[in-house]
Amino acid sequence: MNCSNSSIGVHDSFHYIQLAVYIPVFFSGVLFNALAFWVFCCKLTKWTETRVYMINLVIADCCLLFTLPFKVLTHGHGHPRDNLCFVVESTYFINRYASIYIITITAIDRYLAVMYPLKSMILRSPSKAAASCGVLWLLVISCVCLTGVLERQLKGGKCFEKLSTEPSIGSLAFTIGGFFIPLIIMSFCSIRIIKKLLRMKNTNPQEERLTQKAIYIVSVNMAVFTICFLPVNIGHLVRFIVDATSTDCSVIHGSNEFLHLASIIATTNCCLDAICYYFVNQEFQESSFILPKIKSVKLMSSHN
């Protein structure tokens, strides 16, 4: 099928939408994550699994934030898929999927602490958390770079813009393995934790308030993860299906515009991570120590 680049690519006004969103996301994200990084690295005295995961999450979010100016410039000017584009695209996607996996690992760690508080003392440690993050970074970097090298051979592409109508197997693989599987894992862990908290027998209003706060935090983290990343991955899935089945250029154009708009939504996660995993978490940590009845709830509060 022959579709011109102009019939597939996003409208020129999309560049202004990027600027309107990326500018506040960039500055607020840098501010929030710098504050979180300072607290996790300089203010805390004890190394915990949470501290390891959160430092890695802050690094991933900051690295993604610093690709946004280059993303706007390369996309706005129709930059070709050269070496500069390869570096910027790879950095962007490496840190997007690293964030997803770190959030998922944090959910698993929280699940173990709440559901199996005694066994988790053997399974969990700061050194094991650091090793897990190291393996995660190596896998994500290797997979993204390999996929990027293979997809540079597709014709008709521009930086951050797929103008080819050939289905992207790499994009499909990352959509399933890089989001939908983590989404299932995180949903399972979060639902099980909430169910256990709801079954708790609280003997006084203070315990009831802290239990409700724990449920709220787990729910908010799950909601932010889903709202930020679900639309863009649905967009990748739809674009793959459209490329594989449709011969209508207008349909491909529509799916492409939806994907790019959803990508903007996903970028806001860099700001929301710092809020959900630091500011809300700090309030919960300060109050959780007075909940002596269930040790697992105290463990959960330090791994949210």
BALOBA-1460 file (C-alpha; in Angstrom, 3 decimals):
// residues 304
<rec num="1" residu="m" x="0.000" y="0.000" z="0.000"/>
<rec num="2" residu="n" x="1.300" y="3.450" z="-0.907"/>
<rec num="3" residu="c" x="0.517" y="6.207" z="1.572"/>
<rec num="4" residu="s" x="2.357" y="9.497" z="1.466"/>
<rec num="5" residu="n" x="4.231" y="10.691" z="4.547"/>
<rec num="6" residu="s" x="1.846" y="13.637" z="4.911"/>
<rec num="7" residu="s" x="-1.192" y="11.357" z="4.891"/>
<rec num="8" residu="i" x="0.191" y="9.236" z="7.750"/>
<rec num="9" residu="g" x="2.152" y="11.712" z="9.860"/>
<rec num="10" residu="v" x="0.612" y="13.800" z="12.635"/>
<rec num="11" residu="h" x="-0.777" y="17.283" z="12.010"/>
<rec num="12" residu="d" x="1.545" y="20.283" z="12.314"/>
<rec num="13" residu="s" x="-0.380" y="21.514" z="15.363"/>
<rec num="14" residu="f" x="0.819" y="18.474" z="17.295"/>
<rec num="15" residu="h" x="4.170" y="20.227" z="17.804"/>
<rec num="16" residu="y" x="2.439" y="22.967" z="19.815"/>
<rec num="17" residu="i" x="0.639" y="20.384" z="21.931"/>
<rec num="18" residu="q" x="4.010" y="18.852" z="22.725"/>
<rec num="19" residu="l" x="5.395" y="22.199" z="23.809"/>
<rec num="20" residu="a" x="2.332" y="22.985" z="25.933"/>
<rec num="21" residu="v" x="2.709" y="19.724" z="27.857"/>
<rec num="22" residu="y" x="6.434" y="18.999" z="27.804"/>
<rec num="23" residu="i" x="7.573" y="22.378" z="29.117"/>
<rec num="24" residu="p" x="5.685" y="22.178" z="32.449"/>
<rec num="25" residu="v" x="6.340" y="18.422" z="32.681"/>
<rec num="26" residu="f" x="10.066" y="18.985" z="32.178"/>
<rec num="27" residu="f" x="10.517" y="21.710" z="34.800"/>
<rec num="28" residu="s" x="8.172" y="20.245" z="37.421"/>
<rec num="29" residu="g" x="9.550" y="16.760" z="36.831"/>
<rec num="30" residu="v" x="13.153" y="17.893" z="37.269"/>
<rec num="31" residu="l" x="12.208" y="19.761" z="40.460"/>
<rec num="32" residu="f" x="10.247" y="16.920" z="42.039"/>
<rec num="33" residu="n" x="12.725" y="14.208" z="41.091"/>
<rec num="34" residu="a" x="15.728" y="16.273" z="42.201"/>
<rec num="35" residu="l" x="14.080" y="16.712" z="45.592"/>
<rec num="36" residu="a" x="13.265" y="13.014" z="45.808"/>
<rec num="37" residu="f" x="16.813" y="12.077" z="44.775"/>
<rec num="38" residu="w" x="18.264" y="14.384" z="47.432"/>
<rec num="39" residu="v" x="16.086" y="12.837" z="50.134"/>
<rec num="40" residu="f" x="16.720" y="9.214" z="49.141"/>
<rec num="41" residu="c" x="20.471" y="9.711" z="48.717"/>
<rec num="42" residu="c" x="21.316" y="12.255" z="51.411"/>
<rec num="43" residu="k" x="18.637" y="12.371" z="54.100"/>
<rec num="44" residu="l" x="17.953" y="8.693" z="54.734"/>
<rec num="45" residu="t" x="20.460" y="6.806" z="56.839"/>
<rec num="46" residu="k" x="19.334" y="3.206" z="56.387"/>
<rec num="47" residu="w" x="19.497" y="1.338" z="53.084"/>
<rec num="48" residu="t" x="16.266" y="-0.491" z="52.390"/>
<rec num="49" residu="e" x="14.748" y="-2.192" z="49.357"/>
<rec num="50" residu="t" x="12.498" y="0.827" z="48.878"/>
<rec num="51" residu="r" x="15.442" y="3.219" z="48.851"/>
<rec num="52" residu="v" x="17.195" y="1.166" z="46.147"/>
<rec num="53" residu="y" x="14.106" y="0.955" z="43.951"/>
<rec num="54" residu="m" x="13.189" y="4.612" z="44.360"/>
<rec num="55" residu="i" x="16.683" y="5.852" z="43.484"/>
<rec num="56" residu="n" x="16.590" y="3.756" z="40.322"/>
<rec num="57" residu="l" x="13.112" y="5.072" z="39.505"/>
<rec num="58" residu="v" x="14.237" y="8.670" z="39.959"/>
<rec num="59" residu="i" x="17.228" y="8.068" z="37.682"/>
<rec num="60" residu="a" x="15.007" y="6.545" z="34.990"/>
<rec num="61" residu="d" x="12.489" y="9.390" z="35.197"/>
<rec num="62" residu="c" x="15.187" y="12.081" z="35.083"/>
<rec num="63" residu="c" x="16.914" y="10.502" z="32.084"/>
<rec num="64" residu="l" x="13.595" y="10.386" z="30.242"/>
<rec num="65" residu="l" x="12.869" y="14.007" z="31.147"/>
<rec num="66" residu="f" x="16.156" y="15.163" z="29.641"/>
<rec num="67" residu="t" x="15.245" y="13.566" z="26.313"/>
<rec num="68" residu="l" x="12.106" y="15.709" z="25.991"/>
<rec num="69" residu="p" x="13.809" y="18.833" z="24.549"/>
<rec num="70" residu="f" x="15.547" y="16.672" z="21.923"/>
<rec num="71" residu="k" x="12.278" y="14.812" z="21.288"/>
<rec num="72" residu="v" x="10.490" y="18.093" z="20.563"/>
<rec num="73" residu="l" x="13.266" y="19.374" z="18.299"/>
<rec num="74" residu="t" x="13.771" y="16.176" z="16.307"/>
<rec num="75" residu="h" x="10.065" y="15.466" z="15.940"/>
<rec num="76" residu="g" x="9.105" y="19.047" z="15.153"/>
<rec num="77" residu="h" x="11.677" y="19.353" z="12.375"/>
<rec num="78" residu="g" x="11.106" y="15.923" z="10.865"/>
<rec num="79" residu="h" x="14.594" y="14.754" z="11.839"/>
<rec num="80" residu="p" x="15.693" y="11.619" z="9.940"/>
<rec num="81" residu="r" x="16.617" y="8.361" z="11.629"/>
<rec num="82" residu="d" x="20.315" y="9.087" z="11.976"/>
<rec num="83" residu="n" x="22.712" y="8.336" z="14.830"/>
<rec num="84" residu="l" x="21.483" y="11.272" z="16.924"/>
<rec num="85" residu="c" x="17.905" y="10.077" z="16.537"/>
<rec num="86" residu="f" x="18.937" y="6.543" z="17.496"/>
<rec num="87" residu="v" x="20.547" y="7.780" z="20.736"/>
<rec num="88" residu="v" x="17.609" y="9.991" z="21.706"/>
<rec num="89" residu="e" x="14.956" y="7.390" z="20.859"/>
<rec num="90" residu="s" x="16.851" y="4.629" z="22.644"/>
<rec num="91" residu="t" x="17.351" y="6.738" z="25.768"/>
<rec num="92" residu="y" x="13.671" y="7.689" z="25.785"/>
<rec num="93" residu="f" x="12.356" y="4.135" z="25.464"/>
<rec num="94" residu="i" x="14.987" y="2.592" z="27.758"/>
<rec num="95" residu="n" x="13.918" y="4.845" z="30.597"/>
<rec num="96" residu="r" x="10.189" y="4.504" z="29.882"/>
<rec num="97" residu="y" x="10.323" y="0.719" z="30.156"/>
<rec num="98" residu="a" x="12.827" y="0.832" z="33.022"/>
<rec num="99" residu="s" x="10.298" y="2.930" z="34.949"/>
<rec num="100" residu="i" x="7.538" y="0.420" z="34.224"/>
<rec num="101" residu="y" x="9.637" y="-2.524" z="35.385"/>
<rec num="102" residu="i" x="10.921" y="-0.762" z="38.504"/>
<rec num="103" residu="i" x="7.368" y="0.148" z="39.516"/>
<rec num="104" residu="t" x="6.371" y="-3.482" z="38.920"/>
<rec num="105" residu="i" x="9.271" y="-4.822" z="40.989"/>
<rec num="106" residu="t" x="8.312" y="-2.423" z="43.780"/>
<rec num="107" residu="a" x="4.766" y="-3.804" z="43.697"/>
<rec num="108" residu="i" x="6.107" y="-7.367" z="43.926"/>
<rec num="109" residu="d" x="8.371" y="-6.389" z="46.812"/>
<rec num="110" residu="r" x="5.413" y="-4.776" z="48.612"/>
<rec num="111" residu="y" x="3.317" y="-7.867" z="47.961"/>
<rec num="112" residu="l" x="5.914" y="-10.154" z="49.518"/>
<rec num="113" residu="a" x="6.271" y="-7.883" z="52.547"/>
<rec num="114" residu="v" x="2.529" y="-7.789" z="53.195"/>
<rec num="115" residu="m" x="1.467" y="-11.326" z="52.285"/>
<rec num="116" residu="y" x="4.534" y="-13.209" z="53.522"/>
<rec num="117" residu="p" x="6.217" y="-10.980" z="56.145"/>
<rec num="118" residu="l" x="8.379" y="-13.760" z="57.626"/>
<rec num="119" residu="k" x="9.443" y="-15.484" z="54.408"/>
<rec num="120" residu="s" x="10.110" y="-12.128" z="52.786"/>
<rec num="121" residu="m" x="12.852" y="-11.422" z="55.312"/>
<rec num="122" residu="i" x="14.871" y="-14.102" z="53.490"/>
<rec num="123" residu="l" x="13.802" y="-13.172" z="49.970"/>
<rec num="124" residu="r" x="14.231" y="-9.426" z="50.341"/>
<rec num="125" residu="s" x="17.314" y="-7.333" z="51.051"/>
<rec num="126" residu="p" x="18.859" y="-4.089" z="49.729"/>
<rec num="127" residu="s" x="21.632" y="-6.027" z="47.979"/>
<rec num="128" residu="k" x="19.109" y="-8.279" z="46.220"/>
<rec num="129" residu="a" x="17.104" y="-5.213" z="45.228"/>
<rec num="130" residu="a" x="20.243" y="-3.637" z="43.755"/>
<rec num="131" residu="a" x="21.059" y="-6.838" z="41.863"/>
<rec num="132" residu="s" x="17.519" y="-7.009" z="40.503"/>
<rec num="133" residu="c" x="17.755" y="-3.422" z="39.278"/>
<rec num="134" residu="g" x="21.128" y="-4.114" z="37.660"/>
<rec num="135" residu="v" x="19.757" y="-7.097" z="35.748"/>
<rec num="136" residu="l" x="16.685" y="-5.080" z="34.784"/>
<rec num="137" residu="w" x="18.752" y="-2.219" z="33.353"/>
<rec num="138" residu="l" x="20.914" y="-4.609" z="31.331"/>
<rec num="139" residu="l" x="17.893" y="-6.386" z="29.858"/>
<rec num="140" residu="v" x="16.030" y="-3.198" z="28.979"/>
<rec num="141" residu="i" x="19.080" y="-1.517" z="27.428"/>
<rec num="142" residu="s" x="19.915" y="-4.616" z="25.393"/>
<rec num="143" residu="c" x="16.353" y="-5.167" z="24.137"/>
<rec num="144" residu="v" x="15.687" y="-1.519" z="23.253"/>
<rec num="145" residu="c" x="19.007" y="-1.046" z="21.453"/>
<rec num="146" residu="l" x="18.630" y="-4.310" z="19.534"/>
<rec num="147" residu="t" x="15.091" y="-3.395" z="18.496"/>
<rec num="148" residu="g" x="16.230" y="0.078" z="17.506"/>
<rec num="149" residu="v" x="19.001" y="-1.304" z="15.300"/>
<rec num="150" residu="l" x="16.592" y="-3.660" z="13.553"/>
<rec num="151" residu="e" x="13.893" y="-1.030" z="13.043"/>
<rec num="152" residu="r" x="16.293" y="1.522" z="11.562"/>
<rec num="153" residu="q" x="16.036" y="-0.568" z="8.421"/>
<rec num="154" residu="l" x="12.336" y="0.295" z="7.997"/>
<rec num="155" residu="k" x="11.819" y="2.735" z="5.160"/>
<rec num="156" residu="g" x="9.966" y="6.011" z="5.425"/>
<rec num="157" residu="g" x="10.655" y="6.665" z="9.091"/>
<rec num="158" residu="k" x="11.534" y="9.881" z="10.871"/>
<rec num="159" residu="c" x="12.698" y="10.411" z="14.412"/>
<rec num="160" residu="f" x="9.886" y="9.430" z="16.813"/>
<rec num="161" residu="e" x="7.633" y="9.029" z="13.784"/>
<rec num="162" residu="k" x="6.808" y="5.702" z="12.135"/>
<rec num="163" residu="l" x="5.741" y="6.519" z="8.572"/>
<rec num="164" residu="s" x="6.130" y="2.997" z="7.265"/>
<rec num="165" residu="t" x="2.975" y="0.875" z="7.020"/>
<rec num="166" residu="e" x="4.948" y="-2.291" z="7.719"/>
<rec num="167" residu="p" x="3.877" y="-3.839" z="11.068"/>
<rec num="168" residu="s" x="6.524" y="-3.454" z="13.765"/>
<rec num="169" residu="i" x="7.148" y="-6.756" z="15.541"/>
<rec num="170" residu="g" x="9.476" y="-5.034" z="17.992"/>
<rec num="171" residu="s" x="6.778" y="-2.570" z="18.998"/>
<rec num="172" residu="l" x="4.319" y="-5.412" z="19.550"/>
<rec num="173" residu="a" x="6.821" y="-7.324" z="21.694"/>
<rec num="174" residu="f" x="7.495" y="-4.287" z="23.889"/>
<rec num="175" residu="t" x="3.779" y="-3.565" z="24.177"/>
<rec num="176" residu="i" x="3.052" y="-7.053" z="25.511"/>
<rec num="177" residu="g" x="6.222" y="-7.782" z="27.463"/>
<rec num="178" residu="g" x="6.969" y="-4.196" z="28.426"/>
<rec num="179" residu="f" x="3.547" y="-3.197" z="29.679"/>
<rec num="180" residu="f" x="0.646" y="-5.664" z="29.609"/>
<rec num="181" residu="i" x="2.502" y="-8.403" z="31.486"/>
<rec num="182" residu="p" x="3.743" y="-5.909" z="34.138"/>
<rec num="183" residu="l" x="0.188" y="-4.511" z="34.326"/>
<rec num="184" residu="i" x="-1.189" y="-7.984" z="35.104"/>
<rec num="185" residu="i" x="1.485" y="-8.536" z="37.756"/>
<rec num="186" residu="m" x="0.942" y="-5.155" z="39.393"/>
<rec num="187" residu="s" x="-2.842" y="-5.546" z="39.327"/>
<rec num="188" residu="f" x="-2.590" y="-8.963" z="40.985"/>
<rec num="189" residu="c" x="-0.244" y="-7.687" z="43.717"/>
<rec num="190" residu="s" x="-2.271" y="-4.540" z="44.399"/>
<rec num="191" residu="i" x="-5.634" y="-6.342" z="44.540"/>
<rec num="192" residu="r" x="-4.305" y="-9.018" z="46.898"/>
<rec num="193" residu="i" x="-2.821" y="-6.369" z="49.201"/>
<rec num="194" residu="i" x="-6.047" y="-4.356" z="49.260"/>
<rec num="195" residu="k" x="-8.079" y="-7.500" z="50.019"/>
<rec num="196" residu="k" x="-5.824" y="-8.352" z="52.945"/>
<rec num="197" residu="l" x="-6.037" y="-4.840" z="54.331"/>
<rec num="198" residu="l" x="-9.821" y="-4.887" z="54.053"/>
<rec num="199" residu="r" x="-9.919" y="-8.123" z="56.076"/>
<rec num="200" residu="m" x="-7.952" y="-6.569" z="58.918"/>
<rec num="201" residu="k" x="-9.745" y="-6.317" z="62.254"/>
<rec num="202" residu="n" x="-9.010" y="-2.861" z="63.558"/>
<rec num="203" residu="t" x="-9.531" y="-2.314" z="67.274"/>
<rec num="204" residu="n" x="-9.508" y="1.478" z="67.300"/>
<rec num="205" residu="p" x="-10.181" y="4.434" z="64.964"/>
<rec num="206" residu="q" x="-6.466" y="5.149" z="64.542"/>
<rec num="207" residu="e" x="-5.769" y="1.699" z="63.139"/>
<rec num="208" residu="e" x="-8.789" y="2.029" z="60.862"/>
<rec num="209" residu="r" x="-7.523" y="5.374" z="59.561"/>
<rec num="210" residu="l" x="-4.051" y="4.011" z="58.844"/>
<rec num="211" residu="t" x="-5.468" y="0.944" z="57.087"/>
<rec num="212" residu="q" x="-7.615" y="3.151" z="54.872"/>
<rec num="213" residu="k" x="-4.590" y="5.298" z="54.092"/>
<rec num="214" residu="a" x="-2.623" y="2.210" z="53.054"/>
<rec num="215" residu="i" x="-5.456" y="1.119" z="50.754"/>
<rec num="216" residu="y" x="-5.630" y="4.618" z="49.300"/>
<rec num="217" residu="i" x="-1.904" y="4.720" z="48.539"/>
<rec num="218" residu="v" x="-1.874" y="1.318" z="46.837"/>
<rec num="219" residu="s" x="-4.944" y="2.285" z="44.815"/>
<rec num="220" residu="v" x="-3.490" y="5.640" z="43.738"/>
<rec num="221" residu="n" x="-0.213" y="4.050" z="42.655"/>
<rec num="222" residu="m" x="-2.105" y="1.504" z="40.568"/>
<rec num="223" residu="a" x="-4.349" y="4.179" z="39.052"/>
<rec num="224" residu="v" x="-1.440" y="6.437" z="38.082"/>
<rec num="225" residu="f" x="0.417" y="3.531" z="36.501"/>
<rec num="226" residu="t" x="-2.639" y="2.530" z="34.465"/>
<rec num="227" residu="i" x="-3.707" y="6.030" z="33.424"/>
<rec num="228" residu="c" x="-0.226" y="7.013" z="32.292"/>
<rec num="229" residu="f" x="0.825" y="3.897" z="30.418"/>
<rec num="230" residu="l" x="-2.335" y="2.130" z="29.248"/>
<rec num="231" residu="p" x="-3.338" y="4.615" z="26.488"/>
<rec num="232" residu="v" x="0.070" y="4.661" z="24.790"/>
<rec num="233" residu="n" x="0.346" y="0.886" z="24.809"/>
<rec num="234" residu="i" x="-3.165" y="0.527" z="23.452"/>
<rec num="235" residu="g" x="-1.989" y="2.965" z="20.774"/>
<rec num="236" residu="h" x="0.979" y="0.759" z="19.895"/>
<rec num="237" residu="l" x="-1.287" y="-2.280" z="19.737"/>
<rec num="238" residu="v" x="-3.858" y="-0.516" z="17.560"/>
<rec num="239" residu="r" x="-1.165" y="0.817" z="15.234"/>
<rec num="240" residu="f" x="0.252" y="-2.698" z="14.794"/>
<rec num="241" residu="i" x="-3.193" y="-4.113" z="13.983"/>
<rec num="242" residu="v" x="-3.981" y="-1.257" z="11.586"/>
<rec num="243" residu="d" x="-0.643" y="-1.654" z="9.778"/>
<rec num="244" residu="a" x="-1.249" y="-5.379" z="9.450"/>
<rec num="245" residu="t" x="-4.867" y="-5.258" z="8.307"/>
<rec num="246" residu="s" x="-5.928" y="-1.852" z="7.017"/>
<rec num="247" residu="t" x="-5.402" y="-0.351" z="3.554"/>
<rec num="248" residu="d" x="-7.029" y="2.974" z="4.448"/>
<rec num="249" residu="c" x="-4.437" y="5.731" z="4.868"/>
<rec num="250" residu="s" x="-6.842" y="7.839" z="6.923"/>
<rec num="251" residu="v" x="-7.226" y="5.008" z="9.443"/>
<rec num="252" residu="i" x="-3.445" y="4.689" z="9.763"/>
<rec num="253" residu="h" x="-3.213" y="8.458" z="10.176"/>
<rec num="254" residu="g" x="-5.826" y="8.408" z="12.954"/>
<rec num="255" residu="s" x="-4.111" y="5.590" z="14.832"/>
<rec num="256" residu="n" x="-0.783" y="7.402" z="14.500"/>
<rec num="257" residu="e" x="-2.181" y="10.636" z="15.959"/>
<rec num="258" residu="f" x="-3.786" y="8.760" z="18.859"/>
<rec num="259" residu="l" x="-0.463" y="7.040" z="19.585"/>
<rec num="260" residu="h" x="1.439" y="10.333" z="19.700"/>
<rec num="261" residu="l" x="-1.130" y="12.005" z="21.948"/>
<rec num="262" residu="a" x="-1.083" y="8.995" z="24.275"/>
<rec num="263" residu="s" x="2.716" y="9.216" z="24.355"/>
<rec num="264" residu="i" x="2.394" y="12.729" z="25.769"/>
<rec num="265" residu="i" x="0.138" y="11.383" z="28.533"/>
<rec num="266" residu="a" x="2.719" y="8.699" z="29.360"/>
<rec num="267" residu="t" x="5.387" y="11.358" z="29.841"/>
<rec num="268" residu="t" x="3.473" y="12.912" z="32.756"/>
<rec num="269" residu="n" x="4.336" y="9.797" z="34.747"/>
<rec num="270" residu="c" x="7.783" y="11.300" z="35.372"/>
<rec num="271" residu="c" x="6.159" y="13.940" z="37.587"/>
<rec num="272" residu="l" x="3.501" y="11.737" z="39.158"/>
<rec num="273" residu="d" x="6.038" y="9.092" z="40.214"/>
<rec num="274" residu="a" x="7.770" y="11.570" z="42.493"/>
<rec num="275" residu="i" x="4.442" y="12.559" z="44.053"/>
<rec num="276" residu="c" x="3.057" y="9.040" z="44.486"/>
<rec num="277" residu="y" x="6.241" y="7.321" z="45.622"/>
<rec num="278" residu="y" x="7.719" y="10.111" z="47.717"/>
<rec num="279" residu="f" x="5.383" y="12.789" z="49.033"/>
<rec num="280" residu="v" x="2.380" y="10.548" z="49.766"/>
<rec num="281" residu="n" x="4.684" y="7.776" z="50.914"/>
<rec num="282" residu="q" x="6.481" y="10.036" z="53.398"/>
<rec num="283" residu="e" x="3.213" y="10.961" z="55.112"/>
<rec num="284" residu="f" x="2.307" y="7.279" z="55.382"/>
<rec num="285" residu="q" x="5.715" y="6.294" z="56.722"/>
<rec num="286" residu="e" x="5.582" y="8.912" z="59.457"/>
<rec num="287" residu="s" x="2.320" y="7.539" z="60.821"/>
<rec num="288" residu="s" x="2.786" y="3.819" z="60.188"/>
<rec num="289" residu="f" x="5.126" y="3.172" z="63.102"/>
<rec num="290" residu="i" x="2.224" y="3.424" z="65.551"/>
<rec num="291" residu="l" x="0.493" y="0.465" z="63.943"/>
<rec num="292" residu="p" x="1.926" y="-2.371" z="66.041"/>
<rec num="293" residu="k" x="-0.796" y="-4.960" z="65.550"/>
<rec num="294" residu="i" x="0.171" y="-6.236" z="62.107"/>
<rec num="295" residu="k" x="3.828" y="-6.251" z="61.192"/>
<rec num="296" residu="s" x="3.124" y="-6.765" z="57.524"/>
<rec num="297" residu="v" x="1.256" y="-3.468" z="57.291"/>
<rec num="298" residu="k" x="4.259" y="-1.658" z="58.699"/>
<rec num="299" residu="l" x="6.449" y="-3.417" z="56.155"/>
<rec num="300" residu="m" x="4.069" y="-2.458" z="53.383"/>
<rec num="301" residu="s" x="4.158" y="1.204" z="54.356"/>
<rec num="302" residu="s" x="7.902" y="1.321" z="53.862"/>
<rec num="303" residu="h" x="7.646" y="-0.340" z="50.441"/>
<rec num="304" residu="n" x="4.879" y="1.653" z="48.854"/>
